[in-house]
Amino acid sequence: MIREIVRGAVAGAAGTTALNAMTYGDMAVRGRPTSSVPEQMVEKVAAGLGHPVRGGGWRRDARLTGLGALGGLAVGTGAGAAMSLARWAGVRMPVWLGGVVTGALVMATTDLSMARLKVSDPRTWSASDWLSDAVPHLVYGLVTYGIVVAADGARA
């Protein structure tokens, strides 16, 4: 089981890298600004746990940025590990379907968390906002699940 967790975490890290590449590529092509959602999520979760992010000014901003990025990596690697464990437990899907499911589950988890913490309301998003969220998550899912399947040595 440890092998499956590690395999999935590595796949999730690769998927997260692909998601980040898509996101930064979109920002570069369209001139879209960076999102402050990861920092806002960290701020709300930390405060809710009774441990607000310390510091002030640029140091606090840097901590929030770093913690937001680390949170994204944790979600990506954790979801990869979960998908690998699901496959190990017998949930077998073709790569295309497993990729879509993986990306959709991670996207739903993050979007619902944003809504629950009142950081963003997906109901108010434009079509462009949805595409900016959905396409990188789809790429994440395809890369992550594709690597899980390939590393498993089994046919999809």
CNS distance restraints for C-alpha pairs under 8 A (distance, minus, plus):
assign (resid   1 and name CA) (resid   5 and name CA) 6.42 0.50 0.50
assign (resid   1 and name CA) (resid  85 and name CA) 7.51 0.50 0.50
assign (resid   1 and name CA) (resid  88 and name CA) 7.99 0.50 0.50
assign (resid   2 and name CA) (resid   6 and name CA) 6.19 0.50 0.50
assign (resid   3 and name CA) (resid   7 and name CA) 5.96 0.50 0.50
assign (resid   4 and name CA) (resid   8 and name CA) 5.99 0.50 0.50
assign (resid   4 and name CA) (resid  81 and name CA) 7.03 0.50 0.50
assign (resid   4 and name CA) (resid  84 and name CA) 5.68 0.50 0.50
assign (resid   4 and name CA) (resid  85 and name CA) 5.97 0.50 0.50
assign (resid   4 and name CA) (resid  88 and name CA) 7.01 0.50 0.50
assign (resid   5 and name CA) (resid   9 and name CA) 6.06 0.50 0.50
assign (resid   5 and name CA) (resid  81 and name CA) 4.69 0.50 0.50
assign (resid   5 and name CA) (resid  82 and name CA) 7.32 0.50 0.50
assign (resid   5 and name CA) (resid  84 and name CA) 6.47 0.50 0.50
assign (resid   5 and name CA) (resid  85 and name CA) 6.45 0.50 0.50
assign (resid   6 and name CA) (resid  10 and name CA) 6.13 0.50 0.50
assign (resid   6 and name CA) (resid  81 and name CA) 6.75 0.50 0.50
assign (resid   7 and name CA) (resid  11 and name CA) 6.19 0.50 0.50
assign (resid   7 and name CA) (resid  81 and name CA) 6.97 0.50 0.50
assign (resid   7 and name CA) (resid  84 and name CA) 6.96 0.50 0.50
assign (resid   7 and name CA) (resid 148 and name CA) 6.62 0.50 0.50
assign (resid   7 and name CA) (resid 151 and name CA) 7.11 0.50 0.50
assign (resid   8 and name CA) (resid  12 and name CA) 5.93 0.50 0.50
assign (resid   8 and name CA) (resid  77 and name CA) 7.07 0.50 0.50
assign (resid   8 and name CA) (resid  78 and name CA) 7.82 0.50 0.50
assign (resid   8 and name CA) (resid  79 and name CA) 7.77 0.50 0.50
assign (resid   8 and name CA) (resid  80 and name CA) 4.38 0.50 0.50
assign (resid   8 and name CA) (resid  81 and name CA) 3.76 0.50 0.50
assign (resid   8 and name CA) (resid  82 and name CA) 6.95 0.50 0.50
assign (resid   8 and name CA) (resid  83 and name CA) 6.65 0.50 0.50
assign (resid   8 and name CA) (resid  84 and name CA) 4.78 0.50 0.50
assign (resid   8 and name CA) (resid  85 and name CA) 7.53 0.50 0.50
assign (resid   8 and name CA) (resid 144 and name CA) 7.65 0.50 0.50
assign (resid   8 and name CA) (resid 148 and name CA) 5.96 0.50 0.50
assign (resid   9 and name CA) (resid  13 and name CA) 6.09 0.50 0.50
assign (resid   9 and name CA) (resid  76 and name CA) 7.82 0.50 0.50
assign (resid   9 and name CA) (resid  77 and name CA) 4.35 0.50 0.50
assign (resid   9 and name CA) (resid  78 and name CA) 6.11 0.50 0.50
assign (resid   9 and name CA) (resid  79 and name CA) 7.60 0.50 0.50
assign (resid   9 and name CA) (resid  80 and name CA) 5.12 0.50 0.50
assign (resid   9 and name CA) (resid  81 and name CA) 4.67 0.50 0.50
assign (resid  10 and name CA) (resid  14 and name CA) 6.31 0.50 0.50
assign (resid  10 and name CA) (resid  77 and name CA) 6.74 0.50 0.50
assign (resid  10 and name CA) (resid  80 and name CA) 7.42 0.50 0.50
assign (resid  11 and name CA) (resid  15 and name CA) 6.12 0.50 0.50
assign (resid  11 and name CA) (resid  77 and name CA) 7.24 0.50 0.50
assign (resid  11 and name CA) (resid  80 and name CA) 5.81 0.50 0.50
assign (resid  11 and name CA) (resid  81 and name CA) 7.83 0.50 0.50
assign (resid  11 and name CA) (resid 143 and name CA) 7.31 0.50 0.50
assign (resid  11 and name CA) (resid 144 and name CA) 4.73 0.50 0.50
assign (resid  11 and name CA) (resid 145 and name CA) 7.23 0.50 0.50
assign (resid  11 and name CA) (resid 147 and name CA) 5.46 0.50 0.50
assign (resid  11 and name CA) (resid 148 and name CA) 6.02 0.50 0.50
assign (resid  12 and name CA) (resid  16 and name CA) 5.97 0.50 0.50
assign (resid  12 and name CA) (resid  76 and name CA) 5.00 0.50 0.50
assign (resid  12 and name CA) (resid  77 and name CA) 4.14 0.50 0.50
assign (resid  12 and name CA) (resid  78 and name CA) 6.98 0.50 0.50
assign (resid  12 and name CA) (resid  79 and name CA) 6.48 0.50 0.50
assign (resid  12 and name CA) (resid  80 and name CA) 4.05 0.50 0.50
assign (resid  12 and name CA) (resid  81 and name CA) 6.95 0.50 0.50
assign (resid  12 and name CA) (resid 140 and name CA) 7.81 0.50 0.50
assign (resid  12 and name CA) (resid 144 and name CA) 5.16 0.50 0.50
assign (resid  13 and name CA) (resid  17 and name CA) 6.21 0.50 0.50
assign (resid  13 and name CA) (resid  73 and name CA) 6.78 0.50 0.50
assign (resid  13 and name CA) (resid  76 and name CA) 6.14 0.50 0.50
assign (resid  13 and name CA) (resid  77 and name CA) 5.12 0.50 0.50
assign (resid  13 and name CA) (resid  80 and name CA) 7.64 0.50 0.50
assign (resid  13 and name CA) (resid 144 and name CA) 7.88 0.50 0.50
assign (resid  14 and name CA) (resid  18 and name CA) 6.32 0.50 0.50
assign (resid  14 and name CA) (resid 143 and name CA) 6.95 0.50 0.50
assign (resid  14 and name CA) (resid 144 and name CA) 6.59 0.50 0.50
assign (resid  15 and name CA) (resid  19 and name CA) 6.14 0.50 0.50
assign (resid  15 and name CA) (resid  76 and name CA) 7.06 0.50 0.50
assign (resid  15 and name CA) (resid 139 and name CA) 7.23 0.50 0.50
assign (resid  15 and name CA) (resid 140 and name CA) 4.29 0.50 0.50
assign (resid  15 and name CA) (resid 141 and name CA) 6.66 0.50 0.50
assign (resid  15 and name CA) (resid 142 and name CA) 7.66 0.50 0.50
assign (resid  15 and name CA) (resid 143 and name CA) 5.04 0.50 0.50
assign (resid  15 and name CA) (resid 144 and name CA) 4.72 0.50 0.50
assign (resid  16 and name CA) (resid  20 and name CA) 6.08 0.50 0.50
assign (resid  16 and name CA) (resid  72 and name CA) 7.72 0.50 0.50
assign (resid  16 and name CA) (resid  73 and name CA) 6.54 0.50 0.50
assign (resid  16 and name CA) (resid  76 and name CA) 5.46 0.50 0.50
assign (resid  16 and name CA) (resid  77 and name CA) 7.50 0.50 0.50
assign (resid  16 and name CA) (resid 140 and name CA) 5.95 0.50 0.50
assign (resid  17 and name CA) (resid  21 and name CA) 6.10 0.50 0.50
assign (resid  17 and name CA) (resid 140 and name CA) 8.00 0.50 0.50
assign (resid  18 and name CA) (resid  22 and name CA) 6.19 0.50 0.50
assign (resid  18 and name CA) (resid 136 and name CA) 7.52 0.50 0.50
assign (resid  18 and name CA) (resid 139 and name CA) 6.61 0.50 0.50
assign (resid  18 and name CA) (resid 140 and name CA) 5.95 0.50 0.50
assign (resid  18 and name CA) (resid 143 and name CA) 7.31 0.50 0.50
assign (resid  19 and name CA) (resid  23 and name CA) 6.15 0.50 0.50
assign (resid  19 and name CA) (resid 136 and name CA) 4.69 0.50 0.50
assign (resid  19 and name CA) (resid 137 and name CA) 6.25 0.50 0.50
assign (resid  19 and name CA) (resid 139 and name CA) 6.20 0.50 0.50
assign (resid  19 and name CA) (resid 140 and name CA) 5.14 0.50 0.50
assign (resid  20 and name CA) (resid  24 and name CA) 5.99 0.50 0.50
assign (resid  20 and name CA) (resid 136 and name CA) 7.47 0.50 0.50
assign (resid  21 and name CA) (resid  25 and name CA) 5.83 0.50 0.50
assign (resid  22 and name CA) (resid  26 and name CA) 6.09 0.50 0.50
assign (resid  22 and name CA) (resid 135 and name CA) 7.90 0.50 0.50
assign (resid  22 and name CA) (resid 136 and name CA) 5.53 0.50 0.50
assign (resid  22 and name CA) (resid 139 and name CA) 7.90 0.50 0.50
assign (resid  23 and name CA) (resid  27 and name CA) 6.29 0.50 0.50
assign (resid  23 and name CA) (resid 132 and name CA) 7.32 0.50 0.50
assign (resid  23 and name CA) (resid 136 and name CA) 6.28 0.50 0.50
assign (resid  24 and name CA) (resid  28 and name CA) 6.12 0.50 0.50
assign (resid  25 and name CA) (resid  29 and name CA) 6.08 0.50 0.50
assign (resid  26 and name CA) (resid  30 and name CA) 5.88 0.50 0.50
assign (resid  26 and name CA) (resid  31 and name CA) 7.66 0.50 0.50
assign (resid  26 and name CA) (resid  32 and name CA) 7.14 0.50 0.50
assign (resid  26 and name CA) (resid 132 and name CA) 7.66 0.50 0.50
assign (resid  27 and name CA) (resid  31 and name CA) 5.11 0.50 0.50
assign (resid  27 and name CA) (resid  32 and name CA) 4.44 0.50 0.50
assign (resid  27 and name CA) (resid  33 and name CA) 6.35 0.50 0.50
assign (resid  27 and name CA) (resid  34 and name CA) 7.19 0.50 0.50
assign (resid  28 and name CA) (resid  32 and name CA) 7.04 0.50 0.50
assign (resid  36 and name CA) (resid  40 and name CA) 6.23 0.50 0.50
assign (resid  37 and name CA) (resid  41 and name CA) 6.00 0.50 0.50
assign (resid  37 and name CA) (resid 114 and name CA) 7.81 0.50 0.50
assign (resid  37 and name CA) (resid 119 and name CA) 6.73 0.50 0.50
assign (resid  37 and name CA) (resid 120 and name CA) 7.63 0.50 0.50
assign (resid  38 and name CA) (resid  42 and name CA) 6.28 0.50 0.50
assign (resid  38 and name CA) (resid  65 and name CA) 7.36 0.50 0.50
assign (resid  38 and name CA) (resid  68 and name CA) 4.48 0.50 0.50
assign (resid  38 and name CA) (resid  69 and name CA) 7.00 0.50 0.50
assign (resid  38 and name CA) (resid  71 and name CA) 7.65 0.50 0.50
assign (resid  38 and name CA) (resid  72 and name CA) 7.67 0.50 0.50
assign (resid  39 and name CA) (resid  43 and name CA) 6.13 0.50 0.50
assign (resid  39 and name CA) (resid  64 and name CA) 5.00 0.50 0.50
assign (resid  39 and name CA) (resid  65 and name CA) 5.58 0.50 0.50
assign (resid  39 and name CA) (resid  67 and name CA) 7.28 0.50 0.50
assign (resid  39 and name CA) (resid  68 and name CA) 5.02 0.50 0.50
assign (resid  40 and name CA) (resid  44 and name CA) 6.17 0.50 0.50
assign (resid  40 and name CA) (resid  64 and name CA) 7.95 0.50 0.50
assign (resid  40 and name CA) (resid 119 and name CA) 6.51 0.50 0.50
assign (resid  41 and name CA) (resid  45 and name CA) 6.07 0.50 0.50
assign (resid  41 and name CA) (resid  68 and name CA) 7.40 0.50 0.50
assign (resid  41 and name CA) (resid 114 and name CA) 7.00 0.50 0.50
assign (resid  41 and name CA) (resid 117 and name CA) 7.40 0.50 0.50
assign (resid  41 and name CA) (resid 119 and name CA) 6.74 0.50 0.50
assign (resid  42 and name CA) (resid  46 and name CA) 5.84 0.50 0.50
assign (resid  42 and name CA) (resid  64 and name CA) 6.58 0.50 0.50
assign (resid  42 and name CA) (resid  67 and name CA) 6.70 0.50 0.50
assign (resid  42 and name CA) (resid  68 and name CA) 5.95 0.50 0.50
assign (resid  42 and name CA) (resid  71 and name CA) 7.87 0.50 0.50
assign (resid  43 and name CA) (resid  47 and name CA) 6.08 0.50 0.50
assign (resid  43 and name CA) (resid  52 and name CA) 6.77 0.50 0.50
assign (resid  43 and name CA) (resid  53 and name CA) 6.66 0.50 0.50
assign (resid  43 and name CA) (resid  64 and name CA) 7.03 0.50 0.50
assign (resid  44 and name CA) (resid  48 and name CA) 5.94 0.50 0.50
assign (resid  44 and name CA) (resid 117 and name CA) 7.04 0.50 0.50
assign (resid  45 and name CA) (resid  49 and name CA) 6.17 0.50 0.50
assign (resid  46 and name CA) (resid  50 and name CA) 6.39 0.50 0.50
assign (resid  46 and name CA) (resid  51 and name CA) 5.14 0.50 0.50
assign (resid  46 and name CA) (resid  52 and name CA) 4.95 0.50 0.50
assign (resid  46 and name CA) (resid  53 and name CA) 6.51 0.50 0.50
assign (resid  47 and name CA) (resid  51 and name CA) 5.41 0.50 0.50
assign (resid  47 and name CA) (resid  52 and name CA) 4.38 0.50 0.50
assign (resid  47 and name CA) (resid  53 and name CA) 7.48 0.50 0.50
assign (resid  48 and name CA) (resid  52 and name CA) 7.92 0.50 0.50
assign (resid  53 and name CA) (resid  60 and name CA) 6.85 0.50 0.50
assign (resid  53 and name CA) (resid  63 and name CA) 7.41 0.50 0.50
assign (resid  53 and name CA) (resid  64 and name CA) 7.27 0.50 0.50
assign (resid  54 and name CA) (resid  60 and name CA) 6.27 0.50 0.50
assign (resid  55 and name CA) (resid  59 and name CA) 6.08 0.50 0.50
assign (resid  55 and name CA) (resid  60 and name CA) 4.82 0.50 0.50
assign (resid  56 and name CA) (resid  60 and name CA) 4.86 0.50 0.50
assign (resid  56 and name CA) (resid  61 and name CA) 7.54 0.50 0.50
assign (resid  57 and name CA) (resid  61 and name CA) 6.35 0.50 0.50
assign (resid  58 and name CA) (resid  62 and name CA) 5.97 0.50 0.50
assign (resid  59 and name CA) (resid  63 and name CA) 6.25 0.50 0.50
assign (resid  60 and name CA) (resid  64 and name CA) 6.18 0.50 0.50
assign (resid  61 and name CA) (resid  65 and name CA) 6.17 0.50 0.50
assign (resid  62 and name CA) (resid  66 and name CA) 6.09 0.50 0.50
assign (resid  63 and name CA) (resid  67 and name CA) 5.95 0.50 0.50
assign (resid  64 and name CA) (resid  68 and name CA) 5.89 0.50 0.50
assign (resid  65 and name CA) (resid  69 and name CA) 6.26 0.50 0.50
assign (resid  66 and name CA) (resid  70 and name CA) 6.17 0.50 0.50
assign (resid  67 and name CA) (resid  71 and name CA) 5.97 0.50 0.50
assign (resid  68 and name CA) (resid  72 and name CA) 6.40 0.50 0.50
assign (resid  69 and name CA) (resid  73 and name CA) 6.40 0.50 0.50
assign (resid  70 and name CA) (resid  74 and name CA) 6.13 0.50 0.50
assign (resid  71 and name CA) (resid  75 and name CA) 6.20 0.50 0.50
assign (resid  72 and name CA) (resid  76 and name CA) 6.10 0.50 0.50
assign (resid  73 and name CA) (resid  77 and name CA) 5.99 0.50 0.50
assign (resid  74 and name CA) (resid  78 and name CA) 5.76 0.50 0.50
assign (resid  75 and name CA) (resid  79 and name CA) 5.92 0.50 0.50
assign (resid  75 and name CA) (resid 106 and name CA) 7.85 0.50 0.50
assign (resid  76 and name CA) (resid  80 and name CA) 6.22 0.50 0.50
assign (resid  76 and name CA) (resid 106 and name CA) 7.82 0.50 0.50
assign (resid  77 and name CA) (resid  81 and name CA) 6.22 0.50 0.50
assign (resid  78 and name CA) (resid  82 and name CA) 6.19 0.50 0.50
assign (resid  79 and name CA) (resid  83 and name CA) 6.16 0.50 0.50
assign (resid  79 and name CA) (resid 102 and name CA) 7.82 0.50 0.50
assign (resid  79 and name CA) (resid 106 and name CA) 7.00 0.50 0.50
assign (resid  80 and name CA) (resid  84 and name CA) 6.18 0.50 0.50
assign (resid  80 and name CA) (resid 144 and name CA) 6.17 0.50 0.50
assign (resid  80 and name CA) (resid 145 and name CA) 7.46 0.50 0.50
assign (resid  80 and name CA) (resid 148 and name CA) 7.85 0.50 0.50
assign (resid  81 and name CA) (resid  85 and name CA) 6.19 0.50 0.50
assign (resid  82 and name CA) (resid  86 and name CA) 6.15 0.50 0.50
assign (resid  83 and name CA) (resid  87 and name CA) 6.20 0.50 0.50
assign (resid  83 and name CA) (resid 102 and name CA) 7.20 0.50 0.50
assign (resid  83 and name CA) (resid 145 and name CA) 7.24 0.50 0.50
assign (resid  83 and name CA) (resid 148 and name CA) 7.81 0.50 0.50
assign (resid  84 and name CA) (resid  88 and name CA) 6.16 0.50 0.50
assign (resid  84 and name CA) (resid 145 and name CA) 7.91 0.50 0.50
assign (resid  84 and name CA) (resid 148 and name CA) 5.95 0.50 0.50
assign (resid  85 and name CA) (resid  89 and name CA) 6.08 0.50 0.50
assign (resid  86 and name CA) (resid  90 and name CA) 6.48 0.50 0.50
assign (resid  86 and name CA) (resid  91 and name CA) 5.46 0.50 0.50
assign (resid  87 and name CA) (resid  91 and name CA) 4.63 0.50 0.50
assign (resid  87 and name CA) (resid  92 and name CA) 5.64 0.50 0.50
assign (resid  92 and name CA) (resid  98 and name CA) 7.90 0.50 0.50
assign (resid  92 and name CA) (resid 156 and name CA) 7.29 0.50 0.50
assign (resid  93 and name CA) (resid  97 and name CA) 6.05 0.50 0.50
assign (resid  93 and name CA) (resid  98 and name CA) 5.26 0.50 0.50
assign (resid  93 and name CA) (resid 156 and name CA) 6.49 0.50 0.50
assign (resid  94 and name CA) (resid  98 and name CA) 5.95 0.50 0.50
assign (resid  94 and name CA) (resid 156 and name CA) 4.80 0.50 0.50
assign (resid  95 and name CA) (resid  99 and name CA) 5.77 0.50 0.50
assign (resid  95 and name CA) (resid 142 and name CA) 7.07 0.50 0.50
assign (resid  95 and name CA) (resid 145 and name CA) 6.44 0.50 0.50
assign (resid  95 and name CA) (resid 146 and name CA) 5.67 0.50 0.50
assign (resid  95 and name CA) (resid 149 and name CA) 7.26 0.50 0.50
assign (resid  95 and name CA) (resid 156 and name CA) 5.80 0.50 0.50
assign (resid  96 and name CA) (resid 100 and name CA) 6.28 0.50 0.50
assign (resid  96 and name CA) (resid 142 and name CA) 6.67 0.50 0.50
assign (resid  97 and name CA) (resid 101 and name CA) 6.07 0.50 0.50
assign (resid  98 and name CA) (resid 102 and name CA) 5.90 0.50 0.50
assign (resid  98 and name CA) (resid 141 and name CA) 7.43 0.50 0.50
assign (resid  98 and name CA) (resid 142 and name CA) 7.33 0.50 0.50
assign (resid  98 and name CA) (resid 145 and name CA) 5.96 0.50 0.50
assign (resid  99 and name CA) (resid 103 and name CA) 6.08 0.50 0.50
assign (resid  99 and name CA) (resid 138 and name CA) 6.92 0.50 0.50
assign (resid  99 and name CA) (resid 139 and name CA) 7.88 0.50 0.50
assign (resid  99 and name CA) (resid 140 and name CA) 7.75 0.50 0.50
assign (resid  99 and name CA) (resid 141 and name CA) 4.20 0.50 0.50
assign (resid  99 and name CA) (resid 142 and name CA) 3.84 0.50 0.50
assign (resid  99 and name CA) (resid 143 and name CA) 7.13 0.50 0.50
assign (resid  99 and name CA) (resid 144 and name CA) 7.08 0.50 0.50
assign (resid  99 and name CA) (resid 145 and name CA) 5.18 0.50 0.50
assign (resid  99 and name CA) (resid 146 and name CA) 6.89 0.50 0.50
assign (resid 100 and name CA) (resid 104 and name CA) 5.95 0.50 0.50
assign (resid 100 and name CA) (resid 138 and name CA) 5.92 0.50 0.50
assign (resid 100 and name CA) (resid 141 and name CA) 5.88 0.50 0.50
assign (resid 100 and name CA) (resid 142 and name CA) 6.56 0.50 0.50
assign (resid 101 and name CA) (resid 105 and name CA) 6.00 0.50 0.50
assign (resid 101 and name CA) (resid 141 and name CA) 7.12 0.50 0.50
assign (resid 102 and name CA) (resid 106 and name CA) 6.33 0.50 0.50
assign (resid 102 and name CA) (resid 138 and name CA) 7.94 0.50 0.50
assign (resid 102 and name CA) (resid 140 and name CA) 7.92 0.50 0.50
assign (resid 102 and name CA) (resid 141 and name CA) 4.68 0.50 0.50
assign (resid 102 and name CA) (resid 142 and name CA) 7.57 0.50 0.50
assign (resid 102 and name CA) (resid 144 and name CA) 7.76 0.50 0.50
assign (resid 102 and name CA) (resid 145 and name CA) 6.89 0.50 0.50
assign (resid 103 and name CA) (resid 107 and name CA) 6.03 0.50 0.50
assign (resid 103 and name CA) (resid 137 and name CA) 4.78 0.50 0.50
assign (resid 103 and name CA) (resid 138 and name CA) 4.78 0.50 0.50
assign (resid 103 and name CA) (resid 139 and name CA) 7.26 0.50 0.50
assign (resid 103 and name CA) (resid 140 and name CA) 5.90 0.50 0.50
assign (resid 103 and name CA) (resid 141 and name CA) 3.90 0.50 0.50
assign (resid 103 and name CA) (resid 142 and name CA) 7.22 0.50 0.50
assign (resid 104 and name CA) (resid 108 and name CA) 5.92 0.50 0.50
assign (resid 104 and name CA) (resid 134 and name CA) 7.96 0.50 0.50
assign (resid 104 and name CA) (resid 137 and name CA) 6.94 0.50 0.50
assign (resid 104 and name CA) (resid 138 and name CA) 7.00 0.50 0.50
assign (resid 104 and name CA) (resid 141 and name CA) 7.57 0.50 0.50
assign (resid 105 and name CA) (resid 109 and name CA) 6.07 0.50 0.50
assign (resid 106 and name CA) (resid 110 and name CA) 6.21 0.50 0.50
assign (resid 106 and name CA) (resid 137 and name CA) 7.23 0.50 0.50
assign (resid 107 and name CA) (resid 111 and name CA) 5.92 0.50 0.50
assign (resid 107 and name CA) (resid 133 and name CA) 7.57 0.50 0.50
assign (resid 107 and name CA) (resid 134 and name CA) 7.21 0.50 0.50
assign (resid 107 and name CA) (resid 137 and name CA) 6.10 0.50 0.50
assign (resid 108 and name CA) (resid 112 and name CA) 5.79 0.50 0.50
assign (resid 109 and name CA) (resid 113 and name CA) 6.10 0.50 0.50
assign (resid 110 and name CA) (resid 114 and name CA) 6.18 0.50 0.50
assign (resid 111 and name CA) (resid 115 and name CA) 6.24 0.50 0.50
assign (resid 111 and name CA) (resid 122 and name CA) 6.95 0.50 0.50
assign (resid 112 and name CA) (resid 116 and name CA) 5.99 0.50 0.50
assign (resid 113 and name CA) (resid 117 and name CA) 6.10 0.50 0.50
assign (resid 114 and name CA) (resid 118 and name CA) 6.01 0.50 0.50
assign (resid 114 and name CA) (resid 119 and name CA) 5.09 0.50 0.50
assign (resid 114 and name CA) (resid 120 and name CA) 5.46 0.50 0.50
assign (resid 114 and name CA) (resid 121 and name CA) 7.23 0.50 0.50
assign (resid 115 and name CA) (resid 119 and name CA) 6.13 0.50 0.50
assign (resid 115 and name CA) (resid 120 and name CA) 5.43 0.50 0.50
assign (resid 115 and name CA) (resid 121 and name CA) 5.17 0.50 0.50
assign (resid 115 and name CA) (resid 122 and name CA) 6.91 0.50 0.50
assign (resid 121 and name CA) (resid 125 and name CA) 7.20 0.50 0.50
assign (resid 125 and name CA) (resid 129 and name CA) 5.55 0.50 0.50
assign (resid 125 and name CA) (resid 130 and name CA) 6.48 0.50 0.50
assign (resid 126 and name CA) (resid 130 and name CA) 6.39 0.50 0.50
assign (resid 127 and name CA) (resid 131 and name CA) 6.24 0.50 0.50
assign (resid 128 and name CA) (resid 132 and name CA) 6.11 0.50 0.50
assign (resid 129 and name CA) (resid 133 and name CA) 6.38 0.50 0.50
assign (resid 130 and name CA) (resid 134 and name CA) 5.83 0.50 0.50
assign (resid 131 and name CA) (resid 135 and name CA) 5.70 0.50 0.50
assign (resid 132 and name CA) (resid 136 and name CA) 6.97 0.50 0.50
assign (resid 133 and name CA) (resid 137 and name CA) 6.49 0.50 0.50
assign (resid 134 and name CA) (resid 138 and name CA) 6.04 0.50 0.50
assign (resid 135 and name CA) (resid 139 and name CA) 6.27 0.50 0.50
assign (resid 136 and name CA) (resid 140 and name CA) 6.06 0.50 0.50
assign (resid 137 and name CA) (resid 141 and name CA) 6.11 0.50 0.50
assign (resid 138 and name CA) (resid 142 and name CA) 6.20 0.50 0.50
assign (resid 139 and name CA) (resid 143 and name CA) 6.09 0.50 0.50
assign (resid 140 and name CA) (resid 144 and name CA) 5.92 0.50 0.50
assign (resid 141 and name CA) (resid 145 and name CA) 5.83 0.50 0.50
assign (resid 141 and name CA) (resid 146 and name CA) 7.99 0.50 0.50
assign (resid 142 and name CA) (resid 146 and name CA) 5.63 0.50 0.50
assign (resid 143 and name CA) (resid 147 and name CA) 6.10 0.50 0.50
assign (resid 144 and name CA) (resid 148 and name CA) 6.27 0.50 0.50
assign (resid 145 and name CA) (resid 149 and name CA) 6.16 0.50 0.50
assign (resid 146 and name CA) (resid 150 and name CA) 6.08 0.50 0.50
assign (resid 147 and name CA) (resid 151 and name CA) 5.76 0.50 0.50
assign (resid 148 and name CA) (resid 152 and name CA) 6.03 0.50 0.50
assign (resid 149 and name CA) (resid 153 and name CA) 6.74 0.50 0.50
assign (resid 149 and name CA) (resid 154 and name CA) 6.39 0.50 0.50
assign (resid 149 and name CA) (resid 155 and name CA) 7.15 0.50 0.50
assign (resid 149 and name CA) (resid 156 and name CA) 6.34 0.50 0.50
assign (resid 150 and name CA) (resid 154 and name CA) 6.80 0.50 0.50
assign (resid 150 and name CA) (resid 155 and name CA) 7.71 0.50 0.50
